[in-house]
Amino acid sequence: MISVFDSGFLFGDGVWEGCGFTMASCRSSTGFQPYSPAAVSLKNPLMELAKEYEPNYQAL
């Protein structure tokens, strides 16, 4: 997996290279931040549904 790369546009950026839509932080980036899981807060009945389908999600 790529963890460090040159800043600016890369050959693989394709149509995004010249569109002017990318943010400055994307153009100046040279790597990825460490993974940090998002905090999720669900209320019933969504929490019940999430618990019911968690085994299916983990199987994926």
N, CA, C and O atoms as CSV, one atom per row, in Angstrom:
chain,resi,resn,atom,element,x,y,z
A,1,MET,N,N,0.842,-1.177,0.000
A,1,MET,CA,C,0.000,0.000,0.000
A,1,MET,C,C,0.891,1.246,0.000
A,1,MET,O,O,1.946,1.267,0.634
A,2,ILE,N,N,0.464,2.251,-0.699
A,2,ILE,CA,C,1.213,3.500,-0.762
A,2,ILE,C,C,0.984,4.256,0.544
A,2,ILE,O,O,-0.161,4.489,0.932
A,3,SER,N,N,2.063,4.642,1.221
A,3,SER,CA,C,1.908,5.403,2.452
A,3,SER,C,C,2.492,6.807,2.337
A,3,SER,O,O,2.094,7.709,3.074
A,4,VAL,N,N,3.441,6.996,1.410
A,4,VAL,CA,C,4.053,8.312,1.206
A,4,VAL,C,C,4.153,8.560,-0.295
A,4,VAL,O,O,4.501,7.649,-1.046
A,5,PHE,N,N,3.857,9.755,-0.733
A,5,PHE,CA,C,3.904,10.076,-2.155
A,5,PHE,C,C,4.237,11.555,-2.315
A,5,PHE,O,O,4.158,12.328,-1.361
A,6,ASP,N,N,4.604,11.932,-3.517
A,6,ASP,CA,C,4.931,13.328,-3.812
A,6,ASP,C,C,3.672,14.181,-3.759
A,6,ASP,O,O,2.587,13.716,-4.107
A,7,SER,N,N,3.815,15.421,-3.328
A,7,SER,CA,C,2.675,16.328,-3.328
A,7,SER,C,C,2.369,16.754,-4.758
A,7,SER,O,O,3.178,16.555,-5.664
A,8,GLY,N,N,1.213,17.330,-4.946
A,8,GLY,CA,C,0.792,17.778,-6.274
A,8,GLY,C,C,0.021,16.695,-6.997
A,8,GLY,O,O,-0.268,15.634,-6.444
A,9,PHE,N,N,-0.304,16.984,-8.247
A,9,PHE,CA,C,-1.068,16.035,-9.047
A,9,PHE,C,C,-0.170,14.921,-9.546
A,9,PHE,O,O,1.000,15.140,-9.862
A,10,LEU,N,N,-0.728,13.729,-9.613
A,10,LEU,CA,C,-0.024,12.550,-10.101
A,10,LEU,C,C,-0.657,12.098,-11.406
A,10,LEU,O,O,-1.794,12.461,-11.705
A,11,PHE,N,N,0.070,11.313,-12.181
A,11,PHE,CA,C,-0.428,10.830,-13.467
A,11,PHE,C,C,-1.788,10.158,-13.309
A,11,PHE,O,O,-2.666,10.337,-14.154
A,12,GLY,N,N,-1.972,9.395,-12.250
A,12,GLY,CA,C,-3.220,8.661,-12.034
A,12,GLY,C,C,-4.390,9.515,-11.597
A,12,GLY,O,O,-5.491,8.995,-11.417
A,13,ASP,N,N,-4.188,10.806,-11.420
A,13,ASP,CA,C,-5.280,11.677,-10.998
A,13,ASP,C,C,-6.313,11.908,-12.109
A,13,ASP,O,O,-7.433,12.343,-11.842
A,14,GLY,N,N,-5.934,11.620,-13.330
A,14,GLY,CA,C,-6.868,11.677,-14.449
A,14,GLY,C,C,-7.557,13.018,-14.607
A,14,GLY,O,O,-6.910,14.066,-14.599
A,15,VAL,N,N,-8.891,12.978,-14.752
A,15,VAL,CA,C,-9.663,14.191,-15.033
A,15,VAL,C,C,-9.617,15.191,-13.896
A,15,VAL,O,O,-9.887,16.373,-14.108
A,16,TRP,N,N,-9.282,14.746,-12.689
A,16,TRP,CA,C,-9.244,15.654,-11.549
A,16,TRP,C,C,-8.064,16.623,-11.645
A,16,TRP,O,O,-8.067,17.669,-10.997
A,17,GLU,N,N,-7.068,16.281,-12.441
A,17,GLU,CA,C,-5.852,17.091,-12.510
A,17,GLU,C,C,-6.129,18.536,-12.908
A,17,GLU,O,O,-5.602,19.455,-12.282
A,18,GLY,N,N,-6.931,18.752,-13.918
A,18,GLY,CA,C,-7.123,20.103,-14.420
A,18,GLY,C,C,-8.455,20.724,-14.083
A,18,GLY,O,O,-8.776,21.793,-14.602
A,19,CYS,N,N,-9.238,20.098,-13.238
A,19,CYS,CA,C,-10.590,20.609,-13.015
A,19,CYS,C,C,-10.640,21.793,-12.063
A,19,CYS,O,O,-11.617,22.542,-12.061
A,20,GLY,N,N,-9.594,21.975,-11.247
A,20,GLY,CA,C,-9.603,23.090,-10.311
A,20,GLY,C,C,-10.541,22.881,-9.142
A,20,GLY,O,O,-10.799,23.819,-8.388
A,21,PHE,N,N,-11.059,21.670,-8.970
A,21,PHE,CA,C,-12.038,21.397,-7.928
A,21,PHE,C,C,-11.399,20.864,-6.649
A,21,PHE,O,O,-12.013,20.916,-5.584
A,22,THR,N,N,-10.181,20.354,-6.744
A,22,THR,CA,C,-9.548,19.761,-5.569
A,22,THR,C,C,-9.137,20.832,-4.575
A,22,THR,O,O,-8.854,21.968,-4.956
A,23,MET,N,N,-9.105,20.470,-3.308
A,23,MET,CA,C,-8.734,21.407,-2.255
A,23,MET,C,C,-7.221,21.490,-2.128
A,23,MET,O,O,-6.508,20.550,-2.481
A,24,ALA,N,N,-6.741,22.601,-1.629
A,24,ALA,CA,C,-5.304,22.805,-1.455
A,24,ALA,C,C,-4.693,21.733,-0.562
A,24,ALA,O,O,-3.554,21.322,-0.784
A,25,SER,N,N,-5.434,21.272,0.447
A,25,SER,CA,C,-4.899,20.247,1.341
A,25,SER,C,C,-4.662,18.936,0.596
A,25,SER,O,O,-3.739,18.193,0.929
A,26,CYS,N,N,-5.477,18.652,-0.395
A,26,CYS,CA,C,-5.275,17.438,-1.202
A,26,CYS,C,C,-4.034,17.581,-2.075
A,26,CYS,O,O,-3.249,16.642,-2.207
A,27,ARG,N,N,-3.862,18.748,-2.663
A,27,ARG,CA,C,-2.707,18.961,-3.543
A,27,ARG,C,C,-1.394,18.949,-2.772
A,27,ARG,O,O,-0.369,18.538,-3.316
A,28,SER,N,N,-1.404,19.390,-1.515
A,28,SER,CA,C,-0.161,19.454,-0.743
A,28,SER,C,C,0.104,18.186,0.066
A,28,SER,O,O,1.161,18.063,0.685
A,29,SER,N,N,-0.825,17.257,0.072
A,29,SER,CA,C,-0.688,16.032,0.860
A,29,SER,C,C,0.444,15.155,0.340
A,29,SER,O,O,0.666,15.066,-0.868
A,30,THR,N,N,1.159,14.509,1.260
A,30,THR,CA,C,2.220,13.563,0.888
A,30,THR,C,C,2.041,12.217,1.575
A,30,THR,O,O,2.946,11.384,1.539
A,31,GLY,N,N,0.905,11.994,2.192
A,31,GLY,CA,C,0.678,10.715,2.862
A,31,GLY,C,C,-0.712,10.640,3.463
A,31,GLY,O,O,-1.535,11.540,3.294
A,32,PHE,N,N,-0.954,9.540,4.170
A,32,PHE,CA,C,-2.255,9.291,4.783
A,32,PHE,C,C,-2.146,9.439,6.295
A,32,PHE,O,O,-1.109,9.134,6.883
A,33,GLN,N,N,-3.203,9.901,6.909
A,33,GLN,CA,C,-3.267,9.959,8.365
A,33,GLN,C,C,-3.482,8.555,8.901
A,33,GLN,O,O,-4.059,7.718,8.207
A,34,PRO,N,N,-3.035,8.275,10.118
A,34,PRO,CA,C,-3.307,6.969,10.719
A,34,PRO,C,C,-4.813,6.754,10.859
A,34,PRO,O,O,-5.571,7.706,11.045
A,35,TYR,N,N,-5.232,5.509,10.768
A,35,TYR,CA,C,-6.645,5.172,10.901
A,35,TYR,C,C,-7.144,5.472,12.298
A,35,TYR,O,O,-6.476,5.151,13.280
A,36,SER,N,N,-8.293,6.076,12.396
A,36,SER,CA,C,-8.965,6.252,13.675
A,36,SER,C,C,-10.451,5.998,13.450
A,36,SER,O,O,-11.088,6.686,12.653
A,37,PRO,N,N,-11.002,5.013,14.151
A,37,PRO,CA,C,-12.408,4.665,13.936
A,37,PRO,C,C,-13.336,5.810,14.336
A,37,PRO,O,O,-13.075,6.539,15.293
A,38,ALA,N,N,-14.390,5.944,13.605
A,38,ALA,CA,C,-15.377,6.988,13.887
A,38,ALA,C,C,-16.266,6.547,15.044
A,38,ALA,O,O,-16.603,5.369,15.168
A,39,ALA,N,N,-16.634,7.487,15.871
A,39,ALA,CA,C,-17.577,7.203,16.951
A,39,ALA,C,C,-18.986,7.189,16.369
A,39,ALA,O,O,-19.398,8.136,15.699
A,40,VAL,N,N,-19.714,6.120,16.628
A,40,VAL,CA,C,-21.066,5.980,16.103
A,40,VAL,C,C,-22.039,5.905,17.274
A,40,VAL,O,O,-21.826,5.153,18.225
A,41,SER,N,N,-23.086,6.676,17.196
A,41,SER,CA,C,-24.098,6.679,18.233
A,41,SER,C,C,-25.457,6.478,17.568
A,41,SER,O,O,-25.954,7.357,16.863
A,42,LEU,N,N,-26.045,5.318,17.801
A,42,LEU,CA,C,-27.355,5.015,17.236
A,42,LEU,C,C,-28.379,4.903,18.348
A,42,LEU,O,O,-28.068,4.451,19.450
A,43,LYS,N,N,-29.583,5.312,18.057
A,43,LYS,CA,C,-30.690,5.188,19.010
A,43,LYS,C,C,-31.631,4.094,18.526
A,43,LYS,O,O,-31.695,3.795,17.333
A,44,ASN,N,N,-32.360,3.503,19.464
A,44,ASN,CA,C,-33.345,2.488,19.086
A,44,ASN,C,C,-34.344,3.094,18.132
A,44,ASN,O,O,-34.676,4.266,18.310
A,45,PRO,N,N,-34.840,2.410,17.155
A,45,PRO,CA,C,-34.625,1.002,16.821
A,45,PRO,C,C,-33.396,0.750,15.938
A,45,PRO,O,O,-33.112,-0.398,15.596
A,46,LEU,N,N,-32.672,1.799,15.569
A,46,LEU,CA,C,-31.512,1.600,14.698
A,46,LEU,C,C,-30.424,0.775,15.373
A,46,LEU,O,O,-29.756,-0.015,14.706
A,47,MET,N,N,-30.227,0.938,16.683
A,47,MET,CA,C,-29.220,0.159,17.390
A,47,MET,C,C,-29.588,-1.321,17.375
A,47,MET,O,O,-28.718,-2.173,17.191
A,48,GLU,N,N,-30.842,-1.629,17.563
A,48,GLU,CA,C,-31.296,-3.029,17.514
A,48,GLU,C,C,-31.034,-3.620,16.136
A,48,GLU,O,O,-30.581,-4.759,16.018
A,49,LEU,N,N,-31.313,-2.859,15.114
A,49,LEU,CA,C,-31.084,-3.315,13.742
A,49,LEU,C,C,-29.588,-3.521,13.482
A,49,LEU,O,O,-29.193,-4.505,12.857
A,50,ALA,N,N,-28.771,-2.599,13.958
A,50,ALA,CA,C,-27.323,-2.724,13.780
A,50,ALA,C,C,-26.790,-3.978,14.470
A,50,ALA,O,O,-25.965,-4.693,13.901
A,51,LYS,N,N,-27.250,-4.247,15.682
A,51,LYS,CA,C,-26.819,-5.452,16.409
A,51,LYS,C,C,-27.259,-6.720,15.684
A,51,LYS,O,O,-26.524,-7.707,15.646
A,52,GLU,N,N,-28.441,-6.690,15.117
A,52,GLU,CA,C,-28.958,-7.860,14.390
A,52,GLU,C,C,-28.115,-8.174,13.157
A,52,GLU,O,O,-27.876,-9.342,12.851
A,53,TYR,N,N,-27.662,-7.143,12.448
A,53,TYR,CA,C,-26.940,-7.341,11.209
A,53,TYR,C,C,-25.413,-7.310,11.361
A,53,TYR,O,O,-24.698,-7.496,10.376
A,54,GLU,N,N,-24.911,-7.083,12.560
A,54,GLU,CA,C,-23.479,-7.055,12.796
A,54,GLU,C,C,-22.771,-8.332,12.340
A,54,GLU,O,O,-21.714,-8.238,11.716
A,55,PRO,N,N,-23.314,-9.531,12.629
A,55,PRO,CA,C,-22.651,-10.756,12.143
A,55,PRO,C,C,-22.519,-10.801,10.614
A,55,PRO,O,O,-21.502,-11.262,10.095
A,56,ASN,N,N,-23.526,-10.332,9.905
A,56,ASN,CA,C,-23.453,-10.305,8.446
A,56,ASN,C,C,-22.370,-9.343,7.983
A,56,ASN,O,O,-21.631,-9.643,7.045
A,57,TYR,N,N,-22.273,-8.196,8.629
A,57,TYR,CA,C,-21.257,-7.207,8.290
A,57,TYR,C,C,-19.867,-7.778,8.534
A,57,TYR,O,O,-18.981,-7.633,7.691
A,58,GLN,N,N,-19.670,-8.419,9.666
A,58,GLN,CA,C,-18.366,-8.996,9.992
A,58,GLN,C,C,-17.985,-10.111,9.008
A,58,GLN,O,O,-16.806,-10.311,8.719
A,59,ALA,N,N,-18.981,-10.829,8.501
A,59,ALA,CA,C,-18.704,-11.903,7.538
A,59,ALA,C,C,-18.184,-11.362,6.208
A,59,ALA,O,O,-17.488,-12.067,5.477
A,60,LEU,N,N,-18.519,-10.124,5.899
A,60,LEU,CA,C,-18.038,-9.532,4.652
A,60,LEU,C,C,-16.562,-9.279,4.741
A,60,LEU,O,O,-15.963,-8.782,3.788
